[in-house]
């Protein structure tokens, strides 16, 4: 089964605008940045969380603590997977207890990744709140999870793939919809 480009839904400029808007929404919702920490989910949530950290510093002038979360061992599909999962490093060098944790990821789809992230975070402490920021929300939830901050809602079919490319990993910033086609 081949994947074919259907549409580009975000370019570098629209990604920057969406992330800056989310930074302002985070500040507004939390009445500043005091007691906030950022957690990026491997893989593409990590560079997005670093960008968010920079935008929040530009706006508020404060350094927001940043952690990196690997949810591989918390996934509920490990038994079903045929490939060997790649385990990355979790690096959360601060206590989460009492903090407002902003979890950052690239795409919100079924909600299972975020459920796994919440399980992992609870193992690290007892946050005052867990909030979710995503670049793309494509729908099709299987669990009752929603994002607090969304860069763009992209309605999609299950036969489509939303592909996020980031400069830090893919040497370009863009979000494409790919369509599965036979042949």
N, C-alpha and C positions, 0 to 999 in steps of 0.2 A: 504494500500500500504506500503510495507516494503522497507527499505533502506539497501543496501548491499555494503560493502566495495569493491571498484573497484581498487583503486590505492592510494599509498602514494606518493605525488609529492614533499613534502618538509619535512625534518626532522629538528631537533634542529640545527645541524651544518649548513645546507643550509639556514635556516632562518637567523641565525646570519650573515652569509656571505652576504646575500641579503640586510639586513638592514644596514650593514657597507658600502656596495657599494653605497646604496642610500644616506647615510650620505655624502660620498665623492662627489657624483653627486650634491647634494644640495649645498655644499660648492663651488664646481666648477661653477655651474650655476649662483649662487648669488655672486660670487667673495668674498667669506668669509661668515661670519654669522651676520654681522652688519645689524640691522633693520629687522631681521628674527624673527618670532614667530611661534610656533607650536600649532596646534589645533587637538586634538584627538577626533574622533567621537565615541560616545557611541555605542557599548560596547567594542569591541575588538580594536578599533582605539586608545583607551585611553592607555592601556599598551604598544601598539606599539609606540605611541608618546613619552611615558616615556623612552622607550629603545632608540629611536632616539635622544632624548635630551641627554642621557648619551653618545652615540656614538659621537655626535657633540661636546660635552664637552671634550671627550678624544682627539679628533682630533684638535680642535681649542683652547681649554682651556678656553672657555667662557660659561657662563650659558645662555641658550636660554629660554626666557619666554614660558610657556606651559599653554594652556587653554584646557578646556573640553567642548565639544559641544553636546547637545542633540537636535536632529532634529525631534523628535516625532511629535510635533505640526506643523511642516512645511511640513510633508508628504502629498503627493497628493492622497493617498489611504486610508485616515482615514475613510471616509464614507463607503468604500467597506469592511473594516476589520470587522470581526465578533467578534474578541476578543477585550477586552479593552486594549488600548495601555498603556504601562508603561512609565510614564514620569520621566526622570532622571534629574539631576541637570546640568545646563549649568554654567560653572565657567570660565569666561574669565576676569581675574583681571587686565587687561591692555587695553589701547586704541589701536584699530586696525588701526586707521587712519594713512596712510602713511607707514604702515608696509608691508613686504613681508610675507604673511600668507601661511604656509605649512600645508595643511589639510592632516591628516593621517587616513587611514581606512584599514581594512583587505582585503576586496574583492571588486573589481569594476566589476559590472555586467551590469545592465540596464542604470546606470547613474542617476537614480532618487534620490538616497540617497545624491549624491554629489550636485545635483541641489538644494535639500532641505537645505543642509549645506551652500551653497552659499547664499541662501535667508536669512538664519539665521545670517550669518556673516555680510551681508550688513546692517542688522538691528542694528549691534553692532558698525559700523564705516565704513569708506571708505578706505579699504586697497589699497596700491600701486599695489599689485598683489595678486592673489590667485593661489597657485600651489597645485598639488595633488600628494601625494605619497601613493601607495597601495602595500601591500604585494603580492596580486594576481590580475591579470587582466584576467578574464575568457571570455571576449567578450560579444556578444549579446546586444549591446547598443541600447537603445530606444531613447536616446537623444544625441546630438552632444557634448559629453564630453569625454575627454581622460586624462589619467594620465601623469604627467610630469616625474614621477619616478615610476618604476615598479620592484618589486622583482622578479616576475616570471610570464610569460604569460602562461596560462593554457587553451588551447582550450577545450571547453566542450560542451555537448549538453544541451538543456533545460531540459531534463529529469534527468540530473545529478545535484548533490548538491556538492558545494565546501565547505568543513568544515575545518575551521581554529581553531586549539586548541592552547591556549597559557598557559604557565606555571602559570601565575598570576590568571587565571580563571579556567582552566581545569587540572592543575597539570602536563601538558606535552606540549611540542612544536612540532607541526606537522600539515601538511595540507594534507587532504585526499579528494579523489573524491568518493562520494557515488552515487550509481545508484538506481533509483526507480524501483522496480520490483513488479509485482502483485503476491500475495500469499505469 
